[in-house]
Structure formats: structure tokens, C-alpha cells
Amino acid sequence: NNNNNNNNNNNNNGNNNDNDNANQIPAPEDLCFSLQETVFAMLVETTERAAAHCNSNEVLIVGGVGCNLKLQEMMAQMLKQRAGNVYATDDRYCIDNGAMIAWTGLIMFKSGIITPLNETDCTQRFRTDEVEVIWRND
């Protein structure tokens, strides 16, 4: 009986490799790749819903993330299914959205809209579709 128990223990030790691998910390590059894939899949899904809601089959990718060829490829695949097109600006213009925010601020300032510094705030989850555009007449 003791010999059988030892054999069983040896067999179990061979099966524990799966558990050992499950407890390993992923390599940083694998974690980053998985995070990128997940975030981009979420962006594509949200964009697809927005395009359907707006009855559009065109998407323009801008901002710093617009330089990412993987995101451009994923958007193109989604839009191909919708018989649409994806456009990405030249890399010189795919920079941080700070430039777009500054441009909007300049337009507002030139239109006479001034917010005193002590009345400004930053809302991380501010929705761009909730912006009240009061500097345009159309």
C-alpha cells in the first residue's frame, strides 16, 4: 500500500504544474497587450453603437491613441462589416487631446465666454455629449 501511495503522490505532483503556472505573475508585456486589446475592443464596441445611433458609417480617429495602428485596424474591421470607412489623421495631428481642449477654450474665449479660475473644475468622467455649446448659433 505504501508503494501505491507514493506512486499516486508522484502522479499528483506532475498534475500540479497547471496550478503552479496559474500562480505565476504575467510578464508586463503580456499584461499590457491584454489591457490594450480589452480597451480597444471596448472602444470599438462603443463606437459601433454610436455609429448605429447616429446612422453613420464613418469614423475619424483622433488624439494620441489615433496613432495606434492596432486600434485603426480594429475600427476598420468593424466598419467594413457596416460598409463604412475609418479615417485617421496624419500622425502629426494625432497628439494628446490637450490641443483640442485648448482650441475649444480659445473659441469660447473669442466668443466672450470666460470662466473665472475659481469657478473652474475638472470632472474626470465628464461626458462630451453633455457639453453645452453656447458659442455657436446653429
Disulfide bonds with the S-S distance in Angstrom:
none
